[in-house]
Amino acid sequence: MKEVITIAQLVVSVVLIILVLLQEKGGGLSGAFGGSEASGFAPRKRGLERLIYFATLAFLILFAVISLANLLIK
């Protein structure tokens, strides 16, 4: 059982890395210090950008759950 969870964690982590790399660049560090026009946690995105954004959030939550399961199962 532990092996299955470890493999699932590896697959989810690779997908999460790909989703983060697919997201649109926001201007580097200038966006973190107020240089970006978008504000808030969910900038106004449409279409594929929105799908990638929410898929990233879903895989982040899934990764956290799998990590906890991997930690708790002996």
Distance bins in CASP14 RR format, pairs under 12 A and 6 or more apart:
PFRMAT RR
TARGET T0000
AUTHOR 0000-0000-0000
RMODE 2
METHOD distances of the structure
MODEL  1
1 7 0 0 0 0 0 1 0 0 0 0 0
1 8 0 0 0 0 0 1 0 0 0 0 0
1 69 0 0 0 0 1 0 0 0 0 0 0
1 70 0 0 0 0 0 1 0 0 0 0 0
1 72 0 0 0 0 0 1 0 0 0 0 0
1 73 1 0 0 1 0 0 0 0 0 0 0
1 74 0 0 0 0 1 0 0 0 0 0 0
2 8 0 0 0 0 0 1 0 0 0 0 0
2 9 0 0 0 0 0 1 0 0 0 0 0
2 66 0 0 0 0 0 1 0 0 0 0 0
2 69 0 0 0 0 1 0 0 0 0 0 0
2 70 1 0 0 1 0 0 0 0 0 0 0
2 71 0 0 0 0 0 1 0 0 0 0 0
2 72 0 0 0 0 0 1 0 0 0 0 0
2 73 1 0 1 0 0 0 0 0 0 0 0
2 74 1 0 0 1 0 0 0 0 0 0 0
3 9 0 0 0 0 0 1 0 0 0 0 0
3 10 0 0 0 0 0 1 0 0 0 0 0
3 70 0 0 0 0 0 1 0 0 0 0 0
3 73 0 0 0 0 0 1 0 0 0 0 0
4 10 0 0 0 0 0 1 0 0 0 0 0
4 11 0 0 0 0 0 1 0 0 0 0 0
4 66 0 0 0 0 0 1 0 0 0 0 0
4 69 0 0 0 0 0 1 0 0 0 0 0
4 70 0 0 0 0 0 1 0 0 0 0 0
4 73 0 0 0 0 1 0 0 0 0 0 0
5 11 0 0 0 0 0 1 0 0 0 0 0
5 12 0 0 0 0 0 1 0 0 0 0 0
5 62 0 0 0 0 0 1 0 0 0 0 0
5 63 0 0 0 0 0 1 0 0 0 0 0
5 65 0 0 0 0 0 1 0 0 0 0 0
5 66 1 0 0 1 0 0 0 0 0 0 0
5 67 0 0 0 0 1 0 0 0 0 0 0
5 68 0 0 0 0 0 1 0 0 0 0 0
5 69 1 0 1 0 0 0 0 0 0 0 0
5 70 1 0 1 0 0 0 0 0 0 0 0
5 71 0 0 0 0 1 0 0 0 0 0 0
5 72 0 0 0 0 1 0 0 0 0 0 0
5 73 1 0 0 1 0 0 0 0 0 0 0
5 74 0 0 0 0 0 1 0 0 0 0 0
6 12 0 0 0 0 0 1 0 0 0 0 0
6 13 0 0 0 0 0 1 0 0 0 0 0
6 66 0 0 0 0 1 0 0 0 0 0 0
6 67 0 0 0 0 0 1 0 0 0 0 0
6 69 0 0 0 0 0 1 0 0 0 0 0
6 70 1 0 0 1 0 0 0 0 0 0 0
6 71 0 0 0 0 0 1 0 0 0 0 0
6 73 0 0 0 0 1 0 0 0 0 0 0
7 13 0 0 0 0 0 1 0 0 0 0 0
7 14 0 0 0 0 0 1 0 0 0 0 0
7 66 0 0 0 0 0 1 0 0 0 0 0
7 70 0 0 0 0 0 1 0 0 0 0 0
8 14 0 0 0 0 0 1 0 0 0 0 0
8 15 0 0 0 0 0 1 0 0 0 0 0
8 59 0 0 0 0 0 1 0 0 0 0 0
8 62 0 0 0 0 1 0 0 0 0 0 0
8 63 0 0 0 0 1 0 0 0 0 0 0
8 65 0 0 0 0 0 1 0 0 0 0 0
8 66 1 0 1 0 0 0 0 0 0 0 0
8 67 0 0 0 0 0 1 0 0 0 0 0
8 69 0 0 0 0 1 0 0 0 0 0 0
8 70 0 0 0 0 1 0 0 0 0 0 0
8 73 0 0 0 0 0 1 0 0 0 0 0
9 15 0 0 0 0 0 1 0 0 0 0 0
9 16 0 0 0 0 0 1 0 0 0 0 0
9 59 0 0 0 0 0 1 0 0 0 0 0
9 62 0 0 0 0 1 0 0 0 0 0 0
9 63 1 0 0 1 0 0 0 0 0 0 0
9 64 0 0 0 0 0 1 0 0 0 0 0
9 65 0 0 0 0 1 0 0 0 0 0 0
9 66 1 0 1 0 0 0 0 0 0 0 0
9 67 1 0 0 1 0 0 0 0 0 0 0
9 68 0 0 0 0 0 1 0 0 0 0 0
9 69 0 0 0 0 1 0 0 0 0 0 0
9 70 1 0 1 0 0 0 0 0 0 0 0
9 71 0 0 0 0 0 1 0 0 0 0 0
9 73 0 0 0 0 0 1 0 0 0 0 0
10 16 0 0 0 0 0 1 0 0 0 0 0
10 17 0 0 0 0 0 1 0 0 0 0 0
10 63 0 0 0 0 0 1 0 0 0 0 0
10 66 0 0 0 0 1 0 0 0 0 0 0
10 67 0 0 0 0 0 1 0 0 0 0 0
10 70 0 0 0 0 0 1 0 0 0 0 0
11 17 0 0 0 0 0 1 0 0 0 0 0
11 18 0 0 0 0 0 1 0 0 0 0 0
11 59 0 0 0 0 0 1 0 0 0 0 0
11 62 0 0 0 0 0 1 0 0 0 0 0
11 63 0 0 0 0 0 1 0 0 0 0 0
11 66 0 0 0 0 1 0 0 0 0 0 0
12 18 0 0 0 0 0 1 0 0 0 0 0
12 19 0 0 0 0 0 1 0 0 0 0 0
12 55 0 0 0 0 0 1 0 0 0 0 0
12 56 0 0 0 0 0 1 0 0 0 0 0
12 58 0 0 0 0 0 1 0 0 0 0 0
12 59 1 0 1 0 0 0 0 0 0 0 0
12 60 0 0 0 0 1 0 0 0 0 0 0
12 61 0 0 0 0 0 1 0 0 0 0 0
12 62 1 0 1 0 0 0 0 0 0 0 0
12 63 1 0 1 0 0 0 0 0 0 0 0
12 64 0 0 0 0 1 0 0 0 0 0 0
12 65 0 0 0 0 1 0 0 0 0 0 0
12 66 1 0 1 0 0 0 0 0 0 0 0
12 67 0 0 0 0 1 0 0 0 0 0 0
12 69 0 0 0 0 0 1 0 0 0 0 0
12 70 0 0 0 0 0 1 0 0 0 0 0
13 19 0 0 0 0 0 1 0 0 0 0 0
13 20 0 0 0 0 0 1 0 0 0 0 0
13 59 0 0 0 0 1 0 0 0 0 0 0
13 60 0 0 0 0 0 1 0 0 0 0 0
13 62 0 0 0 0 0 1 0 0 0 0 0
13 63 1 0 0 1 0 0 0 0 0 0 0
13 64 0 0 0 0 0 1 0 0 0 0 0
13 66 0 0 0 0 1 0 0 0 0 0 0
13 67 0 0 0 0 1 0 0 0 0 0 0
13 70 0 0 0 0 0 1 0 0 0 0 0
14 20 0 0 0 0 0 1 0 0 0 0 0
14 21 0 0 0 0 0 1 0 0 0 0 0
14 59 0 0 0 0 0 1 0 0 0 0 0
14 63 0 0 0 0 0 1 0 0 0 0 0
15 21 0 0 0 0 0 1 0 0 0 0 0
15 22 0 0 0 0 0 1 0 0 0 0 0
15 52 0 0 0 0 0 1 0 0 0 0 0
15 55 0 0 0 0 1 0 0 0 0 0 0
15 56 0 0 0 0 1 0 0 0 0 0 0
15 58 0 0 0 0 0 1 0 0 0 0 0
15 59 1 0 1 0 0 0 0 0 0 0 0
15 60 0 0 0 0 0 1 0 0 0 0 0
15 62 0 0 0 0 1 0 0 0 0 0 0
15 63 0 0 0 0 1 0 0 0 0 0 0
15 66 0 0 0 0 0 1 0 0 0 0 0
16 22 0 0 0 0 0 1 0 0 0 0 0
16 23 0 0 0 0 0 1 0 0 0 0 0
16 52 0 0 0 0 0 1 0 0 0 0 0
16 55 0 0 0 0 1 0 0 0 0 0 0
16 56 1 0 0 1 0 0 0 0 0 0 0
16 57 0 0 0 0 0 1 0 0 0 0 0
16 58 0 0 0 0 1 0 0 0 0 0 0
16 59 1 0 1 0 0 0 0 0 0 0 0
16 60 1 0 0 1 0 0 0 0 0 0 0
16 61 0 0 0 0 0 1 0 0 0 0 0
16 62 0 0 0 0 1 0 0 0 0 0 0
16 63 1 0 1 0 0 0 0 0 0 0 0
16 64 0 0 0 0 0 1 0 0 0 0 0
16 66 0 0 0 0 0 1 0 0 0 0 0
16 67 0 0 0 0 0 1 0 0 0 0 0
17 23 0 0 0 0 0 1 0 0 0 0 0
17 56 0 0 0 0 0 1 0 0 0 0 0
17 59 0 0 0 0 1 0 0 0 0 0 0
17 60 0 0 0 0 0 1 0 0 0 0 0
17 63 0 0 0 0 0 1 0 0 0 0 0
18 52 0 0 0 0 1 0 0 0 0 0 0
18 55 0 0 0 0 0 1 0 0 0 0 0
18 56 0 0 0 0 1 0 0 0 0 0 0
18 59 0 0 0 0 1 0 0 0 0 0 0
19 48 0 0 0 0 0 1 0 0 0 0 0
19 49 0 0 0 0 0 1 0 0 0 0 0
19 51 0 0 0 0 1 0 0 0 0 0 0
19 52 1 0 1 0 0 0 0 0 0 0 0
19 53 0 0 0 0 1 0 0 0 0 0 0
19 54 0 0 0 0 1 0 0 0 0 0 0
19 55 1 0 1 0 0 0 0 0 0 0 0
19 56 1 0 1 0 0 0 0 0 0 0 0
19 57 0 0 0 0 1 0 0 0 0 0 0
19 58 0 0 0 0 1 0 0 0 0 0 0
19 59 1 0 0 1 0 0 0 0 0 0 0
19 60 0 0 0 0 1 0 0 0 0 0 0
19 62 0 0 0 0 0 1 0 0 0 0 0
19 63 0 0 0 0 0 1 0 0 0 0 0
20 52 0 0 0 0 1 0 0 0 0 0 0
20 53 0 0 0 0 0 1 0 0 0 0 0
20 55 0 0 0 0 0 1 0 0 0 0 0
20 56 1 0 0 1 0 0 0 0 0 0 0
20 57 0 0 0 0 0 1 0 0 0 0 0
20 59 0 0 0 0 1 0 0 0 0 0 0
20 60 0 0 0 0 1 0 0 0 0 0 0
20 63 0 0 0 0 0 1 0 0 0 0 0
21 52 0 0 0 0 0 1 0 0 0 0 0
21 56 0 0 0 0 0 1 0 0 0 0 0
22 48 0 0 0 0 1 0 0 0 0 0 0
22 49 0 0 0 0 1 0 0 0 0 0 0
22 51 0 0 0 0 0 1 0 0 0 0 0
22 52 1 0 1 0 0 0 0 0 0 0 0
22 53 0 0 0 0 1 0 0 0 0 0 0
22 55 0 0 0 0 1 0 0 0 0 0 0
22 56 0 0 0 0 1 0 0 0 0 0 0
22 59 0 0 0 0 0 1 0 0 0 0 0
23 43 0 0 0 0 0 1 0 0 0 0 0
23 45 0 0 0 0 1 0 0 0 0 0 0
23 48 0 0 0 0 0 1 0 0 0 0 0
23 49 1 0 0 1 0 0 0 0 0 0 0
23 50 0 0 0 0 0 1 0 0 0 0 0
23 51 0 0 0 0 0 1 0 0 0 0 0
23 52 1 0 1 0 0 0 0 0 0 0 0
23 53 1 0 0 1 0 0 0 0 0 0 0
23 54 0 0 0 0 0 1 0 0 0 0 0
23 55 0 0 0 0 0 1 0 0 0 0 0
23 56 1 0 0 1 0 0 0 0 0 0 0
23 57 0 0 0 0 0 1 0 0 0 0 0
24 36 0 0 0 0 0 1 0 0 0 0 0
24 38 0 0 0 0 0 1 0 0 0 0 0
24 43 0 0 0 0 1 0 0 0 0 0 0
24 45 0 0 0 0 1 0 0 0 0 0 0
24 46 0 0 0 0 0 1 0 0 0 0 0
24 47 0 0 0 0 0 1 0 0 0 0 0
24 48 0 0 0 0 1 0 0 0 0 0 0
24 49 1 0 0 1 0 0 0 0 0 0 0
24 50 0 0 0 0 0 1 0 0 0 0 0
24 52 0 0 0 0 1 0 0 0 0 0 0
24 53 0 0 0 0 1 0 0 0 0 0 0
24 56 0 0 0 0 0 1 0 0 0 0 0
25 31 0 0 0 0 1 0 0 0 0 0 0
25 36 0 0 0 0 0 1 0 0 0 0 0
25 49 0 0 0 0 0 1 0 0 0 0 0
26 32 0 0 0 0 1 0 0 0 0 0 0
26 33 0 0 0 0 0 1 0 0 0 0 0
26 34 0 0 0 0 0 1 0 0 0 0 0
26 35 0 0 0 0 1 0 0 0 0 0 0
26 36 1 0 1 0 0 0 0 0 0 0 0
26 37 0 0 0 0 1 0 0 0 0 0 0
26 38 1 0 0 1 0 0 0 0 0 0 0
26 43 0 0 0 0 1 0 0 0 0 0 0
26 45 0 0 0 0 0 1 0 0 0 0 0
26 49 0 0 0 0 0 1 0 0 0 0 0
27 33 0 0 0 0 0 1 0 0 0 0 0
27 34 0 0 0 0 0 1 0 0 0 0 0
27 35 0 0 0 0 1 0 0 0 0 0 0
27 36 1 0 0 1 0 0 0 0 0 0 0
27 37 0 0 0 0 0 1 0 0 0 0 0
27 38 0 0 0 0 0 1 0 0 0 0 0
28 34 0 0 0 0 0 1 0 0 0 0 0
28 35 0 0 0 0 1 0 0 0 0 0 0
28 36 0 0 0 0 1 0 0 0 0 0 0
29 35 0 0 0 0 1 0 0 0 0 0 0
29 36 0 0 0 0 0 1 0 0 0 0 0
30 36 1 0 0 1 0 0 0 0 0 0 0
30 37 0 0 0 0 0 1 0 0 0 0 0
31 37 0 0 0 0 1 0 0 0 0 0 0
31 38 0 0 0 0 1 0 0 0 0 0 0
31 39 0 0 0 0 0 1 0 0 0 0 0
31 40 0 0 0 0 0 1 0 0 0 0 0
31 43 0 0 0 0 0 1 0 0 0 0 0
32 38 0 0 0 0 0 1 0 0 0 0 0
32 39 0 0 0 0 0 1 0 0 0 0 0
34 40 0 0 0 0 0 1 0 0 0 0 0
36 43 0 0 0 0 1 0 0 0 0 0 0
37 43 0 0 0 0 1 0 0 0 0 0 0
37 44 0 0 0 0 1 0 0 0 0 0 0
38 44 1 0 0 1 0 0 0 0 0 0 0
38 45 0 0 0 0 1 0 0 0 0 0 0
38 49 0 0 0 0 0 1 0 0 0 0 0
38 53 0 0 0 0 0 1 0 0 0 0 0
41 53 0 0 0 0 1 0 0 0 0 0 0
41 54 0 0 0 0 0 1 0 0 0 0 0
41 57 0 0 0 0 1 0 0 0 0 0 0
42 49 0 0 0 0 0 1 0 0 0 0 0
42 50 0 0 0 0 1 0 0 0 0 0 0
42 53 1 0 0 1 0 0 0 0 0 0 0
42 54 0 0 0 0 1 0 0 0 0 0 0
42 56 0 0 0 0 0 1 0 0 0 0 0
42 57 0 0 0 0 1 0 0 0 0 0 0
43 49 0 0 0 0 1 0 0 0 0 0 0
43 50 0 0 0 0 1 0 0 0 0 0 0
43 53 0 0 0 0 1 0 0 0 0 0 0
44 50 0 0 0 0 1 0 0 0 0 0 0
44 53 0 0 0 0 0 1 0 0 0 0 0
45 51 0 0 0 0 1 0 0 0 0 0 0
45 52 0 0 0 0 1 0 0 0 0 0 0
45 53 1 0 1 0 0 0 0 0 0 0 0
45 54 0 0 0 0 1 0 0 0 0 0 0
45 55 0 0 0 0 0 1 0 0 0 0 0
45 56 0 0 0 0 0 1 0 0 0 0 0
46 52 0 0 0 0 0 1 0 0 0 0 0
46 53 0 0 0 0 0 1 0 0 0 0 0
47 53 0 0 0 0 1 0 0 0 0 0 0
47 54 0 0 0 0 0 1 0 0 0 0 0
47 55 0 0 0 0 0 1 0 0 0 0 0
48 54 0 0 0 0 0 1 0 0 0 0 0
48 55 0 0 0 0 0 1 0 0 0 0 0
49 55 0 0 0 0 0 1 0 0 0 0 0
49 56 0 0 0 0 0 1 0 0 0 0 0
50 56 0 0 0 0 0 1 0 0 0 0 0
50 57 0 0 0 0 0 1 0 0 0 0 0
51 57 0 0 0 0 0 1 0 0 0 0 0
51 58 0 0 0 0 0 1 0 0 0 0 0
52 58 0 0 0 0 0 1 0 0 0 0 0
52 59 0 0 0 0 0 1 0 0 0 0 0
53 59 0 0 0 0 0 1 0 0 0 0 0
53 60 0 0 0 0 0 1 0 0 0 0 0
54 60 0 0 0 0 0 1 0 0 0 0 0
54 61 0 0 0 0 0 1 0 0 0 0 0
55 61 0 0 0 0 0 1 0 0 0 0 0
55 62 0 0 0 0 0 1 0 0 0 0 0
56 62 0 0 0 0 0 1 0 0 0 0 0
56 63 0 0 0 0 0 1 0 0 0 0 0
57 63 0 0 0 0 0 1 0 0 0 0 0
57 64 0 0 0 0 0 1 0 0 0 0 0
58 64 0 0 0 0 0 1 0 0 0 0 0
58 65 0 0 0 0 0 1 0 0 0 0 0
59 65 0 0 0 0 0 1 0 0 0 0 0
59 66 0 0 0 0 0 1 0 0 0 0 0
60 66 0 0 0 0 0 1 0 0 0 0 0
60 67 0 0 0 0 0 1 0 0 0 0 0
61 67 0 0 0 0 0 1 0 0 0 0 0
61 68 0 0 0 0 0 1 0 0 0 0 0
62 68 0 0 0 0 0 1 0 0 0 0 0
62 69 0 0 0 0 0 1 0 0 0 0 0
63 69 0 0 0 0 0 1 0 0 0 0 0
63 70 0 0 0 0 0 1 0 0 0 0 0
64 70 0 0 0 0 0 1 0 0 0 0 0
64 71 0 0 0 0 0 1 0 0 0 0 0
65 71 0 0 0 0 0 1 0 0 0 0 0
65 72 0 0 0 0 0 1 0 0 0 0 0
66 72 0 0 0 0 0 1 0 0 0 0 0
66 73 0 0 0 0 0 1 0 0 0 0 0
67 73 0 0 0 0 0 1 0 0 0 0 0
END
